[in-house]
């Protein structure tokens, strides 16, 4: 395999020549010192679901190039979840041709017993599972009025239950080895809504709640969970993106975020949006809150105070499900002291 790409950093922590602080800006002589860091996955076993093409394939190839042994999981279906192919085998052949180690797996994320068997297969071959990237997905887009409940349920089963099934299948192994890195795939559709994607958006928002809960349960076992909202030209978006955007938003422009979020030094509870080489940090926020008096604690009182209630200037990151109650208690305690 080719050696991993190196990321040059200046003393200010900025990559390449993006730093404006002297002596960094356009100082090629400074960068010749090659201050750099490398993310290496040698010795790690990674499972990537939906890795027969698009984003999953890009993740699998780069993990293998950096030393990981990779289970390339793909049912081989089309974007709507029908049909099958040998896509996973083709990715494995590409990895092996480059000198890496990989195995193909055609299990469906919608079947928990198949996910358990996939994990057992990886452990039998390589002794453990250190990384899981939940990437498998389908689309059944229609406006809510025209969407069948079968299509609604199927998309939730693939994206939300499929993510839960694959994660549950690796969970005890990661607890026992006291190490795990899990990446959940969310979406801008789940974060902000998207016309015609009620099923997909509901599933992708559900993934956020799942990840935020599991990162609390996994913390003492050194299991870290992060979320990625990718924007890329793939089989799922080929008739959604304009041609120019499809060509600019390649899976390879998302892959750096995915690999960072499953690395040894990955953060925890991060939501990263990535596409076209642009990377955003996304937070679920909560403002300070507005305490209404007993007399004003009515629907009319809420309406009258709505400008204050909806003011975002005091926003803080929503870190866990107790934050709302804790901040409300702080307001009540401050009010009682007055």
C-alpha positions as a LaTeX table, in Angstrom:
\begin{tabular}{lrrr}
\hline
Residue & $x$ (\AA) & $y$ (\AA) & $z$ (\AA) \\
\hline
Unk1 & 0.00 & 0.00 & 0.00 \\
Unk2 & 1.11 & 3.56 & $-0.58$ \\
Unk3 & 2.18 & 5.47 & 2.53 \\
Unk4 & $-0.50$ & 7.65 & 4.16 \\
Unk5 & $-0.74$ & 11.26 & 3.07 \\
Unk6 & 0.86 & 13.69 & 5.49 \\
Unk7 & $-0.86$ & 16.80 & 6.79 \\
Unk8 & 1.51 & 19.72 & 7.26 \\
Unk9 & 0.72 & 22.02 & 10.17 \\
Unk10 & 2.17 & 25.35 & 11.26 \\
Unk11 & 2.71 & 26.22 & 14.97 \\
Unk12 & $-0.69$ & 27.93 & 15.00 \\
Unk13 & $-2.39$ & 24.63 & 14.13 \\
Unk14 & $-3.43$ & 25.70 & 10.62 \\
Unk15 & $-2.98$ & 23.38 & 7.66 \\
Unk16 & $-0.70$ & 24.26 & 4.74 \\
Unk17 & $-0.64$ & 27.97 & 3.77 \\
Unk18 & $-4.07$ & 28.83 & 5.15 \\
Unk19 & $-2.64$ & 30.51 & 8.25 \\
Unk20 & $-2.37$ & 34.30 & 8.02 \\
Unk21 & $-0.10$ & 34.67 & 11.06 \\
Unk22 & 3.61 & 35.41 & 10.43 \\
Unk23 & 5.77 & 33.65 & 9.48 \\
Unk24 & 3.25 & 31.27 & 7.93 \\
Unk25 & 1.52 & 33.17 & 5.14 \\
Unk26 & 2.93 & 31.92 & 1.83 \\
Unk27 & 6.23 & 31.13 & 3.53 \\
Unk28 & 7.34 & 28.07 & 1.59 \\
Unk29 & 10.69 & 28.02 & 3.38 \\
Unk30 & 8.88 & 27.65 & 6.67 \\
Unk31 & 6.86 & 24.73 & 5.39 \\
Unk32 & 9.94 & 22.97 & 4.08 \\
Unk33 & 10.49 & 21.92 & 7.70 \\
Unk34 & 7.47 & 19.64 & 7.12 \\
Unk35 & 5.82 & 19.83 & 10.49 \\
Unk36 & 3.28 & 17.08 & 9.96 \\
Unk37 & 1.03 & 14.48 & 11.50 \\
Unk38 & $-0.23$ & 11.19 & 10.17 \\
Unk39 & $-3.37$ & 9.20 & 10.94 \\
Unk40 & $-2.41$ & 5.54 & 10.85 \\
Unk41 & $-4.88$ & 2.66 & 11.16 \\
Unk42 & $-2.39$ & $-0.21$ & 11.19 \\
Unk43 & $-3.66$ & $-3.01$ & 13.44 \\
Unk44 & $-7.25$ & $-1.79$ & 13.36 \\
Unk45 & $-10.20$ & $-3.80$ & 12.03 \\
Unk46 & $-12.90$ & $-1.67$ & 10.44 \\
Unk47 & $-16.39$ & $-2.47$ & 9.20 \\
Unk48 & $-17.91$ & $-0.12$ & 6.65 \\
Unk49 & $-21.53$ & $-0.73$ & 5.71 \\
Unk50 & $-22.76$ & 0.27 & 2.29 \\
Unk51 & $-19.17$ & 0.18 & 1.04 \\
Unk52 & $-19.78$ & $-1.14$ & $-2.46$ \\
Unk53 & $-19.69$ & 2.35 & $-3.98$ \\
Unk54 & $-19.82$ & 6.06 & $-3.31$ \\
Unk55 & $-18.90$ & 7.28 & 0.15 \\
Unk56 & $-18.57$ & 3.83 & 1.70 \\
Unk57 & $-16.15$ & 2.69 & $-0.97$ \\
Unk58 & $-14.06$ & 5.84 & $-0.53$ \\
Unk59 & $-13.93$ & 5.26 & 3.24 \\
Unk60 & $-12.97$ & 1.59 & 2.83 \\
Unk61 & $-10.22$ & 2.31 & 0.32 \\
Unk62 & $-8.64$ & 5.03 & 2.44 \\
Unk63 & $-8.85$ & 3.00 & 5.67 \\
Unk64 & $-7.13$ & 0.11 & 3.91 \\
Unk65 & $-4.52$ & 2.41 & 2.39 \\
Unk66 & $-3.68$ & 3.58 & 5.88 \\
Unk67 & $-3.27$ & 0.06 & 7.24 \\
Unk68 & $-6.69$ & $-1.08$ & 8.46 \\
Unk69 & $-8.16$ & $-4.47$ & 7.70 \\
Unk70 & $-11.56$ & $-3.73$ & 6.25 \\
Unk71 & $-14.86$ & $-5.59$ & 6.10 \\
Unk72 & $-16.53$ & $-4.23$ & 2.97 \\
Unk73 & $-20.24$ & $-4.69$ & 3.61 \\
Unk74 & $-22.74$ & $-4.10$ & 0.84 \\
Unk75 & $-26.00$ & $-5.73$ & $-0.07$ \\
Unk76 & $-25.37$ & $-4.59$ & $-3.62$ \\
Unk77 & $-28.77$ & $-2.99$ & $-4.08$ \\
Unk78 & $-29.75$ & 0.05 & $-6.10$ \\
Unk79 & $-30.57$ & 3.41 & $-4.47$ \\
Unk80 & $-34.12$ & 2.29 & $-3.66$ \\
Unk81 & $-32.93$ & $-0.90$ & $-1.96$ \\
Unk82 & $-33.82$ & $-3.36$ & $-4.74$ \\
Unk83 & $-31.63$ & $-5.72$ & $-6.73$ \\
Unk84 & $-28.15$ & $-6.97$ & $-5.90$ \\
Unk85 & $-24.60$ & $-6.96$ & $-7.24$ \\
Unk86 & $-21.06$ & $-8.02$ & $-6.42$ \\
Unk87 & $-20.00$ & $-4.45$ & $-5.63$ \\
Unk88 & $-18.40$ & $-5.41$ & $-2.30$ \\
Unk89 & $-16.22$ & $-8.04$ & $-3.99$ \\
Unk90 & $-15.02$ & $-5.48$ & $-6.50$ \\
Unk91 & $-13.94$ & $-3.10$ & $-3.73$ \\
Unk92 & $-12.14$ & $-5.93$ & $-1.93$ \\
Unk93 & $-10.29$ & $-6.81$ & $-5.12$ \\
Unk94 & $-9.20$ & $-3.19$ & $-5.48$ \\
Unk95 & $-7.93$ & $-3.11$ & $-1.89$ \\
Unk96 & $-6.04$ & $-6.39$ & $-2.29$ \\
Unk97 & $-4.53$ & $-5.29$ & $-5.60$ \\
Unk98 & $-3.05$ & $-2.31$ & $-3.75$ \\
Unk99 & $-1.59$ & $-4.58$ & $-1.07$ \\
Unk100 & $-4.26$ & $-4.22$ & 1.60 \\
Unk101 & $-6.39$ & $-6.67$ & 3.53 \\
Unk102 & $-10.15$ & $-6.85$ & 3.15 \\
Unk103 & $-13.10$ & $-9.21$ & 3.05 \\
Unk104 & $-16.49$ & $-8.83$ & 1.41 \\
Unk105 & $-19.75$ & $-9.23$ & 3.27 \\
Unk106 & $-23.20$ & $-9.14$ & 1.70 \\
Unk107 & $-25.31$ & $-8.98$ & 4.86 \\
Unk108 & $-28.30$ & $-6.67$ & 5.16 \\
Unk109 & $-28.18$ & $-4.05$ & 7.90 \\
Unk110 & $-31.92$ & $-4.55$ & 8.33 \\
Unk111 & $-31.36$ & $-8.03$ & 9.80 \\
Unk112 & $-29.75$ & $-8.11$ & 13.23 \\
Unk113 & $-28.70$ & $-11.76$ & 13.02 \\
Unk114 & $-26.83$ & $-10.99$ & 9.79 \\
Unk115 & $-25.01$ & $-8.11$ & 11.49 \\
Unk116 & $-24.01$ & $-10.41$ & 14.35 \\
Unk117 & $-22.70$ & $-12.95$ & 11.85 \\
Unk118 & $-20.71$ & $-10.23$ & 10.05 \\
Unk119 & $-19.01$ & $-9.19$ & 13.29 \\
Unk120 & $-18.27$ & $-12.84$ & 14.14 \\
Unk121 & $-16.72$ & $-13.27$ & 10.70 \\
Unk122 & $-14.42$ & $-10.29$ & 11.28 \\
Unk123 & $-13.42$ & $-11.48$ & 14.75 \\
Unk124 & $-12.71$ & $-15.00$ & 13.54 \\
Unk125 & $-10.44$ & $-13.66$ & 10.82 \\
Unk126 & $-8.76$ & $-10.74$ & 12.57 \\
Unk127 & $-9.46$ & $-10.98$ & 16.30 \\
Unk128 & $-11.64$ & $-7.94$ & 16.92 \\
Unk129 & $-13.51$ & $-4.94$ & 15.54 \\
Unk130 & $-12.23$ & $-1.47$ & 16.36 \\
Unk131 & $-14.08$ & 0.77 & 13.93 \\
Unk132 & $-17.63$ & 0.81 & 12.59 \\
Unk133 & $-18.78$ & 3.27 & 9.95 \\
Unk134 & $-22.56$ & 3.13 & 9.53 \\
Unk135 & $-22.98$ & 4.23 & 5.94 \\
Unk136 & $-25.57$ & 1.93 & 4.32 \\
Unk137 & $-28.61$ & 3.72 & 2.99 \\
Unk138 & $-31.43$ & 3.92 & 0.47 \\
Unk139 & $-33.88$ & 6.57 & $-0.67$ \\
Unk140 & $-37.61$ & 6.40 & $-1.35$ \\
Unk141 & $-38.34$ & 10.09 & $-1.98$ \\
Unk142 & $-41.89$ & 11.41 & $-2.33$ \\
Unk143 & $-43.91$ & 14.15 & $-0.74$ \\
Unk144 & $-45.50$ & 12.99 & 2.50 \\
Unk145 & $-49.00$ & 13.01 & 0.97 \\
Unk146 & $-47.86$ & 10.63 & $-1.77$ \\
Unk147 & $-45.52$ & 8.46 & 0.29 \\
Unk148 & $-46.67$ & 4.98 & 1.27 \\
Unk149 & $-46.12$ & 3.96 & 4.87 \\
Unk150 & $-44.26$ & 0.92 & 3.57 \\
Unk151 & $-41.69$ & 3.26 & 2.00 \\
Unk152 & $-41.58$ & 5.34 & 5.17 \\
Unk153 & $-40.95$ & 2.27 & 7.30 \\
Unk154 & $-38.36$ & 0.75 & 4.96 \\
Unk155 & $-36.18$ & 3.88 & 4.94 \\
Unk156 & $-36.32$ & 4.06 & 8.75 \\
Unk157 & $-35.46$ & 0.36 & 8.95 \\
Unk158 & $-32.36$ & 0.77 & 6.77 \\
Unk159 & $-31.03$ & 4.05 & 8.14 \\
Unk160 & $-32.10$ & 4.03 & 11.79 \\
Unk161 & $-32.63$ & 0.39 & 12.73 \\
Unk162 & $-29.81$ & $-0.68$ & 10.41 \\
Unk163 & $-27.47$ & 1.69 & 12.24 \\
Unk164 & $-28.70$ & 0.38 & 15.60 \\
Unk165 & $-28.36$ & $-3.27$ & 14.51 \\
Unk166 & $-24.80$ & $-2.89$ & 13.23 \\
Unk167 & $-23.80$ & $-0.88$ & 16.29 \\
Unk168 & $-25.36$ & $-3.35$ & 18.72 \\
Unk169 & $-23.57$ & $-6.19$ & 16.94 \\
Unk170 & $-20.13$ & $-4.62$ & 17.65 \\
Unk171 & $-20.99$ & $-3.09$ & 21.03 \\
Unk172 & $-20.05$ & $-5.93$ & 23.40 \\
Unk173 & $-16.84$ & $-6.59$ & 21.48 \\
Unk174 & $-15.85$ & $-2.95$ & 21.84 \\
Unk175 & $-16.77$ & $-2.99$ & 25.54 \\
Unk176 & $-14.61$ & $-6.07$ & 26.12 \\
Unk177 & $-11.60$ & $-4.66$ & 24.29 \\
Unk178 & $-12.17$ & $-1.22$ & 25.87 \\
Unk179 & $-11.84$ & 0.49 & 22.52 \\
Unk180 & $-14.24$ & 1.48 & 19.81 \\
Unk181 & $-14.78$ & 4.21 & 17.26 \\
Unk182 & $-18.24$ & 4.43 & 15.70 \\
Unk183 & $-19.37$ & 6.87 & 13.03 \\
Unk184 & $-23.06$ & 7.45 & 12.44 \\
Unk185 & $-24.24$ & 9.00 & 9.18 \\
Unk186 & $-26.76$ & 11.78 & 9.64 \\
Unk187 & $-27.78$ & 14.30 & 7.00 \\
Unk188 & $-28.57$ & 17.93 & 6.35 \\
Unk189 & $-32.08$ & 16.63 & 5.63 \\
Unk190 & $-32.32$ & 15.48 & 9.23 \\
Unk191 & $-30.72$ & 18.63 & 10.59 \\
Unk192 & $-32.78$ & 21.10 & 8.61 \\
Unk193 & $-35.52$ & 19.18 & 6.77 \\
Unk194 & $-35.90$ & 18.49 & 3.05 \\
Unk195 & $-39.02$ & 18.50 & 0.90 \\
Unk196 & $-39.91$ & 14.97 & $-0.22$ \\
Unk197 & $-37.70$ & 13.26 & 2.36 \\
Unk198 & $-39.88$ & 12.93 & 5.45 \\
Unk199 & $-38.83$ & 9.29 & 5.89 \\
Unk200 & $-35.13$ & 9.92 & 5.33 \\
Unk201 & $-35.05$ & 13.07 & 7.48 \\
Unk202 & $-36.84$ & 11.32 & 10.36 \\
Unk203 & $-34.35$ & 8.45 & 10.23 \\
Unk204 & $-31.32$ & 10.75 & 10.08 \\
Unk205 & $-32.52$ & 12.82 & 13.03 \\
Unk206 & $-33.12$ & 9.59 & 14.95 \\
Unk207 & $-29.50$ & 8.61 & 14.33 \\
Unk208 & $-28.39$ & 11.75 & 16.19 \\
Unk209 & $-30.37$ & 10.81 & 19.30 \\
Unk210 & $-28.99$ & 7.26 & 19.12 \\
Unk211 & $-25.39$ & 8.45 & 18.84 \\
Unk212 & $-25.71$ & 11.03 & 21.60 \\
Unk213 & $-27.09$ & 8.43 & 23.99 \\
Unk214 & $-24.60$ & 5.69 & 23.12 \\
Unk215 & $-21.61$ & 7.99 & 23.51 \\
Unk216 & $-22.68$ & 8.45 & 27.15 \\
Unk217 & $-23.02$ & 4.70 & 27.66 \\
Unk218 & $-19.76$ & 3.96 & 25.86 \\
Unk219 & $-17.55$ & 6.57 & 27.49 \\
Unk220 & $-16.18$ & 4.37 & 30.28 \\
Unk221 & $-15.22$ & 1.74 & 27.69 \\
Unk222 & $-13.31$ & 4.21 & 25.48 \\
Unk223 & $-16.02$ & 3.92 & 22.82 \\
Unk224 & $-16.41$ & 7.23 & 21.02 \\
Unk225 & $-19.32$ & 8.09 & 18.75 \\
Unk226 & $-19.46$ & 10.86 & 16.20 \\
Unk227 & $-21.84$ & 11.89 & 13.46 \\
Unk228 & $-21.18$ & 12.91 & 9.87 \\
Unk229 & $-23.55$ & 14.75 & 7.53 \\
Unk230 & $-21.98$ & 14.23 & 4.09 \\
Unk231 & $-22.76$ & 16.02 & 0.85 \\
Unk232 & $-21.43$ & 14.02 & $-2.08$ \\
Unk233 & $-22.21$ & 12.95 & $-5.59$ \\
Unk234 & $-23.16$ & 9.27 & $-5.26$ \\
Unk235 & $-25.82$ & 6.89 & $-6.56$ \\
Unk236 & $-28.21$ & 8.36 & $-3.98$ \\
Unk237 & $-27.76$ & 11.91 & $-5.25$ \\
Unk238 & $-27.03$ & 11.43 & $-8.95$ \\
Unk239 & $-30.44$ & 12.78 & $-10.02$ \\
Unk240 & $-30.61$ & 15.36 & $-7.21$ \\
Unk241 & $-27.32$ & 17.25 & $-7.64$ \\
Unk242 & $-26.77$ & 19.40 & $-10.72$ \\
Unk243 & $-23.92$ & 18.01 & $-12.85$ \\
Unk244 & $-21.46$ & 20.70 & $-11.75$ \\
Unk245 & $-22.15$ & 20.03 & $-8.07$ \\
Unk246 & $-22.08$ & 16.26 & $-8.59$ \\
Unk247 & $-18.58$ & 16.54 & $-10.04$ \\
Unk248 & $-17.35$ & 18.96 & $-7.36$ \\
Unk249 & $-18.79$ & 17.10 & $-4.38$ \\
Unk250 & $-16.81$ & 13.88 & $-4.70$ \\
Unk251 & $-16.80$ & 11.23 & $-1.95$ \\
Unk252 & $-13.06$ & 11.81 & $-1.56$ \\
Unk253 & $-13.80$ & 15.36 & $-0.33$ \\
Unk254 & $-15.81$ & 13.88 & 2.57 \\
Unk255 & $-13.45$ & 11.02 & 3.46 \\
Unk256 & $-10.96$ & 13.12 & 5.52 \\
Unk257 & $-13.68$ & 13.95 & 8.04 \\
Unk258 & $-14.87$ & 10.34 & 8.26 \\
Unk259 & $-11.39$ & 9.00 & 8.96 \\
Unk260 & $-10.57$ & 11.68 & 11.51 \\
Unk261 & $-13.80$ & 10.91 & 13.38 \\
Unk262 & $-12.84$ & 7.21 & 13.76 \\
Unk263 & $-9.16$ & 7.75 & 14.57 \\
Unk264 & $-7.46$ & 7.13 & 17.90 \\
Unk265 & $-7.61$ & 10.83 & 18.78 \\
Unk266 & $-11.14$ & 11.37 & 17.49 \\
Unk267 & $-13.40$ & 13.70 & 19.45 \\
Unk268 & $-16.64$ & 12.45 & 20.96 \\
Unk269 & $-20.21$ & 13.64 & 20.28 \\
Unk270 & $-19.17$ & 15.72 & 17.26 \\
Unk271 & $-21.51$ & 16.41 & 14.36 \\
Unk272 & $-19.54$ & 17.33 & 11.27 \\
Unk273 & $-21.02$ & 18.40 & 7.95 \\
Unk274 & $-18.68$ & 17.80 & 5.02 \\
Unk275 & $-18.86$ & 18.30 & 1.28 \\
Unk276 & $-16.75$ & 19.70 & $-1.54$ \\
Unk277 & $-13.77$ & 20.07 & 0.78 \\
Unk278 & $-15.73$ & 22.30 & 3.18 \\
Unk279 & $-16.14$ & 21.13 & 6.78 \\
Unk280 & $-18.63$ & 22.49 & 9.33 \\
Unk281 & $-19.13$ & 21.76 & 13.02 \\
Unk282 & $-22.83$ & 21.40 & 13.86 \\
Unk283 & $-24.33$ & 21.78 & 17.34 \\
Unk284 & $-27.75$ & 21.22 & 18.84 \\
Unk285 & $-28.17$ & 24.29 & 21.02 \\
Unk286 & $-30.29$ & 25.49 & 23.92 \\
Unk287 & $-30.67$ & 29.13 & 24.91 \\
Unk288 & $-30.61$ & 30.37 & 28.50 \\
Unk289 & $-34.37$ & 30.22 & 28.84 \\
Unk290 & $-37.10$ & 32.59 & 29.96 \\
Unk291 & $-38.74$ & 32.16 & 33.35 \\
Unk292 & $-42.40$ & 33.16 & 33.40 \\
Unk293 & $-44.17$ & 34.14 & 36.60 \\
Unk294 & $-47.10$ & 32.06 & 37.83 \\
Unk295 & $-49.48$ & 34.69 & 36.48 \\
Unk296 & $-47.78$ & 34.68 & 33.05 \\
Unk297 & $-47.41$ & 30.87 & 32.81 \\
Unk298 & $-50.26$ & 30.62 & 30.31 \\
Unk299 & $-50.46$ & 30.12 & 26.53 \\
Unk300 & $-50.97$ & 33.88 & 26.25 \\
Unk301 & $-47.91$ & 34.48 & 28.43 \\
Unk302 & $-45.78$ & 32.28 & 26.17 \\
Unk303 & $-47.04$ & 34.17 & 23.13 \\
Unk304 & $-46.24$ & 37.52 & 24.75 \\
Unk305 & $-42.73$ & 36.39 & 25.70 \\
Unk306 & $-41.99$ & 34.59 & 22.41 \\
Unk307 & $-39.36$ & 37.11 & 21.27 \\
Unk308 & $-37.37$ & 36.43 & 24.45 \\
Unk309 & $-38.02$ & 32.69 & 24.41 \\
Unk310 & $-36.82$ & 32.36 & 20.81 \\
Unk311 & $-33.78$ & 34.65 & 21.18 \\
Unk312 & $-30.67$ & 32.68 & 20.14 \\
Unk313 & $-28.05$ & 35.14 & 21.44 \\
Unk314 & $-27.45$ & 33.09 & 24.61 \\
Unk315 & $-27.19$ & 29.69 & 22.91 \\
Unk316 & $-25.02$ & 26.97 & 24.42 \\
Unk317 & $-24.32$ & 23.47 & 23.16 \\
Unk318 & $-26.90$ & 20.85 & 24.17 \\
Unk319 & $-24.64$ & 18.10 & 25.54 \\
Unk320 & $-27.10$ & 15.65 & 27.05 \\
Unk321 & $-30.74$ & 15.13 & 27.85 \\
Unk322 & $-30.46$ & 16.60 & 31.35 \\
Unk323 & $-29.33$ & 20.03 & 30.12 \\
Unk324 & $-32.86$ & 21.38 & 29.70 \\
Unk325 & $-33.91$ & 20.49 & 33.26 \\
Unk326 & $-30.60$ & 21.63 & 34.73 \\
Unk327 & $-30.78$ & 25.06 & 33.10 \\
Unk328 & $-34.42$ & 25.44 & 34.14 \\
Unk329 & $-33.45$ & 24.63 & 37.75 \\
Unk330 & $-30.68$ & 27.26 & 37.63 \\
Unk331 & $-33.18$ & 29.90 & 36.51 \\
Unk332 & $-35.61$ & 28.90 & 39.26 \\
Unk333 & $-32.88$ & 28.99 & 41.91 \\
Unk334 & $-31.72$ & 32.43 & 40.79 \\
Unk335 & $-35.32$ & 33.67 & 40.89 \\
Unk336 & $-35.78$ & 32.34 & 44.43 \\
Unk337 & $-32.67$ & 34.18 & 45.63 \\
Unk338 & $-33.99$ & 37.56 & 44.44 \\
\hline
\end{tabular}
